[in-house]
Amino acid sequence: MTPAKCLGAGLIDEVLLHVAPVLLFGEGIRLFDRPGAPIELEPTTAPRSGKVTNLRFSTRTASQGR
């Protein structure tokens, strides 16, 4: 099961992305490109470590339950 399918099925309550300034070429599986209802993410933290930014999001349904 792909991350996008897990998000759509409500199986993921938190997303952690590490963003680094690197240019990649080629094809791959898009994390957020999927048909259906949009996934609402709420940012919780975004600390930086050197050139890398670590983004942490809660899914909207997970944050509503808190």
N, C-alpha and C positions, 0 to 999 in steps of 0.2 A: 504494500500500500504506500503510495507517495505521500509526502508531507501535505500537499494540497488536499488530497482526499481525507487525510486524518483531520485537518482543520475543518473541512466541510462537514465531517461527521461529528464534530464536537469532541473529538478525542484528545485535543491538545488545549491546555489551559495557559501555556506560556510559550513565547517564541523568543529565542536569543540569537541575534545576528551579529557577526563580527564583520565589520566593513573596513577593508583595507584598500588603499589606492593602487590597485593592480589591474592592468588591462588584459582580459582574457578573450581569446578568439575561439570560435567554434559554436557548436550546438550543445544544448543541455536541457534539463527539465526545469521549467520555470516554476518557482515556488508559489507565486500568487496569481498566475495566469490560468484561470479556470472558469468554466461557465457556472451559472447559478448565482445565488445571492452573495453579495460581497461579504468578506470577513472583516469585522470591525475589531481593530487592534487599539489598545490603549497603552501609550508609552509609559513605562514605569521608571527606567533609568537609562542614561546614555553616557557613561563615563568613557574617557579617552585614555589610551595607554600608548604613548608614542604617536605613530601615524594611524593606529587602529582605533576605531570607535566601536564600542560594544553596546548594541542596542537591545534592550529588553522590553518586551511587550506582553501584556496580559490580553487574552481574548475577551471580547466584550461580555460574553456569557459568564466567563470565570470571574471577572471583576464585579459583575452585578451580584454574584452570590456571596461576596465578602461583606 
